[in-house]
Amino acid sequence: MPKLQQGDLVSGNAASASSHLANAKGDYWAAKSLEEVGDKIRDATYQSNRTWSGGNLDNTIRNRITDILKDKKERGRFTDKEIELMEQINKGAPVQNLMRAINKALPRGGVMGSLLTGAAVASPLGAFGLAVPVIGEGSGGGREQDRG
């Protein structure tokens, strides 16, 4: 965006207006990035719901986040901190990974398997609950540089 000149305005301060516009542009892109991650999680939920238990949600979300990480264009829409958080989601937390391993070892259809499947699903969602507010961190003045 070209820098505003004082003559471009009917009234007000051009420097202040430029700063506010830059922040607004950064906030817009932060919101779009958050929306993209939310769409990926929604799509993963739809896909997971097609299974009888919905127990594949954890893996499906990881796959959708991996789609962003693998695509240079999509990845370029996120800050370094946001990429780092998505990489953590992709890898999973130690407890989450342990629950996945236990669940895979159990026979399907039992009560214990269902309980552990629920715990495995709850664990990644807890991570998303912490990570999603940070998607969009760094909004404002710094984000518009990547958007042109």
Buried (B, 14 or more C-beta within 10 A) or exposed (E): EEEBEEEEEEEEEBEEBBBEBBBEBBBBBBEEBBEBBEEBBEBBBEBBEEEEBBBBBBBBBBBBBBEBBEEEEBBEBBBEEBBEBBEBBBEBBEEBBEBBEBBEEBEEEEEEBBEBBBBBBEBBBEBBEEBBEBBBEBBBBEBBEEEE
